[in-house]
Amino acid sequence: MVLFIQMSNESLSDVSPVKRGRKPKGERTLTAAEHKRLSRARLSERSVEVMLRLDAGTANFLDQFATAHNVTRSYVADLFLHFAIDRIGGAVAQAERLLEQGGSDEAMTDLIRGSLKTTTPPDAIQKYKEVLGIK
């Protein structure tokens, strides 16, 4: 509790302590454990837990990437999953626009395949090794 003292002719007994923080929703403030439980409940309402089965090479890559960036494997997996979904969503949106403009199904398929095709730049392997700390 923090006390603010006003310099005036009033006596110090007239100065009341200033309370910090939000007013409690109930009769009392929540403990840290109660706040965390509510936070987890809100998070579970907005998300879905997913179990991924990864081959050993992919799991090793995620571990090395996570270690190199001081984050968890699940954070890296979530990051890459979001990236992939965004990339696929962008390709599908482009294909839908093409179809709306009178493009054929074949042109739409080619656009999606071309958008999702990966090409490895010549220096990519070296950059991956640097990021992962591999010699």
Secondary structure as GFF3:
##gff-version 3
##sequence-region A 1 135
A	DSSP	three_ten_helix	12	14	.	.	.	ID=ss1
A	DSSP	alpha_helix	32	46	.	.	.	ID=ss2
A	DSSP	alpha_helix	56	69	.	.	.	ID=ss3
A	DSSP	alpha_helix	73	100	.	.	.	ID=ss4
A	DSSP	alpha_helix	105	116	.	.	.	ID=ss5
A	DSSP	alpha_helix	124	132	.	.	.	ID=ss6
###
